[in-house]
């Protein structure tokens, strides 16, 4: 009976939808059908996608928002015909046939029957260079090989214009800042549907870099800006390094806006002066952040930044962070970067942690040198750190695991980013590698047995399967070489589980088991595969499977498995993820989510 009622209800809903869609004549409330549109295209052969879009736009521009009566029809149809012929020429169709007739199907008042004819293709490309570039045959051939409208490609006006612009920009990007397009011609044979292209670029003289002129400084000296300058006087002009100069300045706490440029008209001979315009940032700033994650609950942070200390351009960055598992206070002082781009910093922190039955109390001091380099879509970060830390570690229910460690360690970390977007990557790779060597003293062993070596790597691959579909593959591997893991500080041991690792398990619940606690272990392996389908512009769905574990005897049992479904929402800071995952070891279902707000 219940099933019959359901079917009847579905039938009535379907009938209502049909009535609404068709406007049934026996429905007195149904609106009258609107008059058919003025015209539509009927193309004899399926046109290319880009050509279809152009035709749709022509029809829309001619008729949209207009009330067309019989007196306007002839004028608008003439204009439609003229505009159609013109735009088809920009798409490489120079001999179309267009006829206008009454539309007997009733879908429009008129039908524009269109035979596109053959599409013009490029049959010859001649690129010539004048100026000093003509004396560099190897680079000239590289530029010709990179031409973006080659032989056999359909001729389109947009591609023709873009190819010329990009050719000139590539020449201007290195040595020849004043390069210009001297001449260009496209010889079209409409009967043969061929296009012969000729381009001439005058590179002008090769430029070298001159001195730096800085505008907008009030509190700082020009020498501060010079520290970020990757050029020395006489270096060849390079637009990529010019952008690197600007990015270096923008990343500092000293300036709120930066413009770095050169003007060939102001050059002396072939020497280009650099013009740097800056706006100094406020020297002191406080910020607050509030976040939530299913891993650590509510998280709050207060940060304070000061751009100068004691009248020197030393930047102080300090703060306090609190969440369910960790409380930390830190202070770091960043020195101005060296001319090569390296930046040194010294700092100190105090940290308390309590998670999965492991409590730590530590303080640390250290120094580090960082360096960032960008090349095209790739960026490279390196960090060399030297630290001393004092740590007291307690494992609930296992007094034999309690340790006090004093450790000096040095860490080298290298990261390469090659993605199309930092916050919303759809293609590319992320790779991080790090190595640590430590030595110290411990309450559980003698001095000679406290040394350790640690290696860690993380790799993420983004594969676009289609404009809406994406595959994300991720792996983490780690290993600590040590006789007794208790002498290794907690931050250098491995635990996993939670958001971004093995979903379905609570935060850092996978590791070495000691009673009811989960302590850090010496080996780590995590593998993940995720498929994302963007259903709408900002909303997407995901299916994923994660496998991993952290243990001193990693492969003595199968890796922990977690899999499930998720929702994705695009934001300016990156996609928000809500995941529901099943854990095969515990037979639990867990929800994973995180969000952060800064103000």
Phi, psi and omega in degrees: 000315179299319180295322180295318179297320179298315180296320178297318180297315179299322179296316179296320178297315180298319180296320178296318178297318180297317178299318180296322183287321187266340183063060186304138185296335181277005176260105184296339181273354183291136180289153177290147179295140178287155180296146180297152179295166187294312188207161173215158178267144171229106187261133185295326177231150182299119181281161173301155183303315182295328178288321177301319180296321179294317180295318178300320181292321178299314181295319181293317181297329184279333189239342187294135176072014181248142169264109189256120175257179186297331181287335180273342188303311185297319180296315182291322178295323177296318179293321177301318181296314182296314182293325179296315179298319182294312184288330177295328177296323178291340178266002178094008177255100186259352182229053178284158174243126185230125176235149181243133180213161175296141182272105182287344181283344181082000180286338176205170178283329179224152175241130178259102181276126191232124170250111187295331186076183182290146177270133182290135179237154181285128179247346181204139175227124177238119179240122182241148180236138171238173186086192184292339178298331179298341179269007179239076186300327181294313179293323178301318179292324176297320178293319178295321181293334180270005180301133192265003175230072188280177178300141179082354177275142178302139179278124174227140184299320179298316180294323180297314179293316182294321181297319178294316181298316182290327176298312180296319180295323177295323178290320181292338186292341182214125176075310193253077185291338183255019179301146181214158176280111183278325182195149173204143179210141174243111180269110184259126171254098186293329180291320180268354181057050180234154177228126175250123187251138175225132181226136175233127180240129175263111183285336187071202182274155174280132184257152171238164186275142179252207182281169183257131172248123184247133177237143174103000181281136175234306182271336188252163179264156179302332180299332178295315179296320181300331180298332183268353187284117180280352183263151162245153181303128181102351176294149176298145177296134181213113183294326179296318179289331175296317176293325177298319176302313181295317180295322178300316180293321182291332182283349183278168175274359187275331189232140177269334176212148184216135171230123177242127184207168172230155179228106181304332181293338181264001182288153175253106187069235178255019182258124183258118174285145177267132176251122180242119177248123184233157168236121185289139178280162174298139187286341181229138180208135175246143179221157182228145179222144178225134182214170177216138175217144175294343177287311190238002180077211180286137180230135177231151180213139172242126182235147178230132180233136177229126188282335180228148176230126176056033179082002180251154181281056174258127186263126177261129174231120184219164180181173177228131178234140183224135168207186186295330186252348189208139171230131186216145170229136185216160174210126180233139176244121181258127177276157176301147183293157176280162181305330179281353178106348179289145178230132181257151179210152172233152183196174179212153176211158170233132187218137172238133177229151179206103182205137177053039176081007179244123179245135177230150176224114184216155168228153185210151172228152182189176177221150179211158173235129180239155178211133179238132178228138179239141179215103183064234179276352184264146171225147183232128176242132174234148180216129175239120186233145173234125187224151167237134179219147175246122185229134170248125183238134180232134177248120184300127177082003181220079182299335180291344179271353181292130183221156170233117185239137170242115191228133167259129183223152173233136185230135172242126181233140181226129181231133174240129176244125177222074183230160181281344177205136180290318184270335183222064184291139175240341176212151177121192185221153171232131181223128176233131177230140178212152177221141183226139171236132183227151178207142180184210177227152184221154179284353185251357181201175180275171188301320186291345182254019184256002180281150177208158174234140183226136174232143182212144176214145177222133182224132178231134180238126177253122183238113176280117179274333177195175177303337182250348188244140184215142175245131179239120179245137184218144175215147175228136177224139179210151180207136175241123178266110182198151178283318183230110183301341182294339181275355182266128176305150186302325184292342181262355174268173188243132164224157181213177184114137178112194182302132177080359179233252177252102182285152186104344181243152180289166187302119176057035180271353178258117181178196180288127183269126174230102187063234179267000183264158174241111182259170178293149182233177188263352182227145181218138172211125178223135177227141183213142174226131183223133176248127181242132175241118179276109185284321176230187185300318184248347185249138179216168178236153184223150169231139189213160171219129179241145175218134180178172178190162172230127186197160172280340178231076199300314188257025175288341175217162181301149178298148176295136185245134174223136180210158182173200184236158180207166173244148180233143176223125182283133173228170179297332181270359183125173183285134169278139184236130172239113186241142172242118188232146176254132179256123186286332181287323185254350185058030179259154171248127185230142177262134179240131182201148175209148177209144181227138178231126178250142179205000000 
